């Protein structure tokens, strides 16, 4: 009984060693991102758009085959769905932290910009999923839509259309 060869040691999965799989490689993550981008409509489409769960399952299996073709570990569609979900959550968190740090007053260094990979994920996920829906009453959207407040200026004893902080008269 001899020692295992170097090739056997390298190709032995970490599952056999410790009971858990290796982290996703960069190549596996790139493949996952590219496959999700290509099949986005089918993977995340609604039932009303004519995509049933059987078709979605089939698409996730094809994504799984593509990722498994480039990696050492064999992943299941469920593992890939979970990984994609975790990636989206992390990108949302980093996007929110960056936006908050940019909007802060005062000095100091803000949060780092998103990496190229994170920017690509954000492009797939979309702005609404990252930032939420902004109401019409939030920010400057009222002014850009030409809305105003009827204001009675007691100093000048007039009714005026008020859109700023100072008396417009």
C-alpha positions in Angstrom: 0.0 0.0 0.0 1.8 3.1 -1.3 1.2 6.8 -1.0 -1.4 8.4 -3.4 0.2 10.1 -6.4 0.4 13.8 -6.7 -2.3 13.8 -9.4 -4.6 11.8 -7.0 -4.0 14.3 -4.2 -4.8 17.3 -6.5 -7.9 15.8 -8.0 -9.3 14.5 -4.7 -12.2 16.8 -3.8 -12.3 18.6 -0.5 -15.6 16.8 0.1 -13.7 13.6 0.5 -11.2 15.4 2.9 -13.4 17.6 5.1 -17.0 17.0 4.2 -17.5 20.4 2.5 -16.9 21.5 -1.1 -14.3 24.0 -2.2 -15.2 27.6 -2.8 -16.4 28.5 -6.3 -13.5 29.3 -8.5 -13.3 32.5 -10.5 -13.9 30.6 -13.7 -17.0 28.9 -12.2 -18.3 32.3 -11.1 -17.7 33.9 -14.5 -19.5 31.0 -16.2 -22.4 31.2 -13.8 -22.7 35.0 -14.5 -22.5 34.5 -18.2 -25.1 31.7 -18.2 -27.5 33.6 -15.9 -27.2 36.6 -18.2 -27.9 34.5 -21.3 -30.9 32.8 -19.7 -32.2 35.5 -17.4 -35.6 35.7 -19.0 -36.2 32.0 -18.5 -34.6 31.6 -15.1 -36.5 34.5 -13.5 -39.5 35.0 -15.8 -43.0 34.8 -14.3 -45.5 32.1 -15.0 -47.7 34.7 -16.7 -45.0 35.1 -19.4 -45.5 31.5 -20.4 -42.5 30.0 -18.5 -43.4 27.1 -16.3 -41.4 25.6 -13.5 -40.4 22.6 -15.6 -38.8 25.0 -18.1 -37.0 26.9 -15.3 -35.7 23.7 -13.8 -34.4 22.6 -17.3 -32.6 26.0 -17.7 -31.0 25.7 -14.3 -29.8 22.2 -15.2 -28.2 23.6 -18.4 -26.5 26.3 -16.3 -25.3 23.6 -13.9 -23.8 21.6 -16.8 -21.9 24.7 -18.1 -20.5 25.5 -14.6 -19.6 21.9 -13.9 -17.8 21.7 -17.3 -15.2 24.4 -16.2 -14.8 23.5 -12.5 -13.3 20.8 -10.4 -16.4 20.4 -8.1 -19.7 19.1 -9.3 -22.5 21.4 -8.3 -26.2 20.9 -8.3 -28.8 23.3 -9.7 -29.9 24.0 -6.1 -26.4 25.0 -5.1 -26.1 27.3 -8.1 -29.4 29.0 -7.3 -28.2 29.5 -3.7 -24.9 30.9 -4.9 -26.6 33.3 -7.3 -28.9 34.4 -4.5 -25.9 35.0 -2.2 -24.1 37.0 -4.9 -27.2 39.2 -5.5 -27.6 39.9 -1.7 -23.9 40.8 -1.4 -24.1 43.2 -4.5 -27.2 44.8 -3.1 -25.5 45.3 0.3 -22.4 46.8 -1.3 -24.4 49.0 -3.6 -26.4 50.4 -0.7 -23.3 50.9 1.4 -21.6 52.7 -1.4 -24.6 54.9 -2.1 -24.9 55.8 1.6 -21.2 56.7 1.9 -21.4 58.9 -1.2 -24.4 60.8 0.2 -22.7 61.4 3.6 -21.6 64.8 4.5 -18.1 65.5 5.8 -14.7 64.1 4.9 -13.3 60.7 5.0 -13.1 58.0 2.5 -16.3 56.4 1.3 -17.0 52.8 0.5 -15.0 51.3 -2.4 -16.6 51.2 -5.8 -18.1 47.9 -7.0 -15.8 45.5 -8.7 -16.3 44.8 -12.4 -17.9 41.5 -11.5 -20.3 43.2 -9.1 -21.1 45.8 -11.7 -22.0 43.1 -14.2 -24.2 41.4 -11.6 -25.9 44.7 -10.9 -26.6 45.2 -14.6 -28.2 41.8 -14.7 -30.3 42.3 -11.6 -31.4 45.8 -12.5 -31.7 49.1 -10.7 -35.1 48.5 -9.2 -34.0 45.3 -7.5 -30.9 47.1 -6.1 -32.4 50.4 -5.0 -36.1 49.7 -4.7 -38.9 51.9 -6.1 -38.6 55.5 -5.2 -41.8 57.3 -4.5 -42.8 60.5 -6.3 -42.5 62.5 -3.0 -38.8 61.5 -2.5 -35.9 63.6 -3.5 -36.1 66.2 -6.3 -38.6 64.2 -8.4 -41.4 66.6 -7.4 -39.6 69.6 -9.0 -38.5 67.8 -12.1 -42.1 66.9 -12.8 -43.2 70.5 -12.5 -45.1 70.1 -9.2 -45.4 73.0 -6.8 -47.1 74.1 -3.6 -49.6 76.9 -3.4 -48.1 79.3 -0.9 -49.6 82.3 0.8 -46.8 84.9 1.4 -47.9 86.9 4.5 -45.1 89.4 4.0 -46.3 90.3 0.5 -50.0 89.3 1.0 -50.1 87.2 -2.2 -50.8 83.7 -3.3 -47.8 82.3 -5.2 -46.6 79.1 -6.6 -43.8 78.0 -4.3 -41.1 75.5 -5.3 -38.1 76.5 -3.2 -37.1 77.4 0.3 -37.3 81.2 0.0 -40.3 83.4 -0.7 -40.5 83.6 -4.5 -41.9 87.2 -4.6 
